[in-house]
Amino acid sequence: MGRMAKLALGLAMLALIIGFGATVFQRPIAMMLIKRTITANAGRDATIGLSDGLHVVLCGTGSPLPDRRHAGPCTLIIAGTHLFVVDAGEGGARTLGAIGMPIGRIEDLFLTHFHSDHIDGLGPLLLLRWSGRPSLTPLPVHGPPGVEQVVAGFNLAYKLDDGYRTAHHGPALMPPSGAGGTALPFAIGAAPVVVLDRDGVRVTAFPVNHGPVGPAVGYRFDYKGRSVVLSGDTAPTPSLVAAARGADLLVHEALQPRLVALITQALVVKGVANTAQITRDIVNYHSSPEQAADAARAAGVKALLLNHLVPAMPFAYAYPAFLGDAADHFGGPITVGEDGMMLSLPVASTAITSRKLL
């Protein structure tokens, strides 16, 4: 038998032995791996060791369109030691848990508007925040008029479940007074309005154009000289450019009309007329990546981060098709957002760094 043949036979025997051992010892091997995973992730706090500054964590970059890879719109803002969430799309709270963010420390939630995909994860977020630490007060939920109805609805829907949790775990762990949310509506007109000013963190709401949805707002976060602006859902609008003037980072929604048109064409061919019309309608109250880039350039921001991606991008190789000509409209860095991505803006610096937590 030749040398290569002996080597091949030896490798085959080794693979057979490994395969046999993996089958025979599957249970203890699996237990060992599971234990290792649990030990690494249980109680993990991904905020430990973060530099002082603003940190933007994408807990959901998707849209109402079917998408297994992206949760609904959800953004965590870390300002120093303070945690805030903007919008609560379906799956957003699960993403926060998966990447080790301490949901029990969330201090405030800010809603941009009341489309279902921006609020349908509110129930789980409220529950996980309540169970994350024994808070004695509900989560403050800021939003334009109408937020009272939204929060009251979720509080009512979860009232029975809240009672079960307290009865099972006890009031020391799940105090009844801390369940649910408290609505904090603010009036919004043509001018921006400061909705929170606490410990050096200022949050300013400004109107955006998402008609017929109204009022709809975006938010600007300022902390120790660093600034992040979140557009919410909007068509191009001067009020956003004005609010984002000179900001470090603009987090802007993006819908690529050329790709959405492909969805429309496919639906028409298959006779799904109702959904096809919906895909035509959504184009006029969102912004394309090129239009988001125009806003970034006009506002003079340092970097642009795209979220609320329509349609869903299945892999990074597709990003150039999604971005279209955006790079011709804005000379700064443009990032296509992904769930679990974190951008950091340390104080006393102009740097913006990015890393993936998923």
Secondary structure, DSSP 8 states (H G I E B T S, - for coil): --HHHHHHHHHHHHHHHHHHHHHHTHHHHHHHHHHHHHHHHTT--TTTT--SEEEEEEEE---SS--SS--SSEEEEEETTEEEEE---TTHHHHHHHTT--GGGEEEEE-S---HHHHTTHHHHHHHHHHHTT-SS-EEEEESTTHHHHHHHHHHHTHHHHHHHHHHH-TTTS-GGGSSEEEEE----SS-EEEEEETTEEEEEEE-BBTTB-S-EEEEEEETTEEEEE--S-BS-HHHHHHTTT-SEEEEEEE-HHHHHHHHHHHHHTT-HHHHHHHHHGGGGS--HHHHHHHHHHHT-SEEEEEEEES--SSGGGHHHHHTTHHHH--S-EEE--TTEEEEEETT----EEEE--
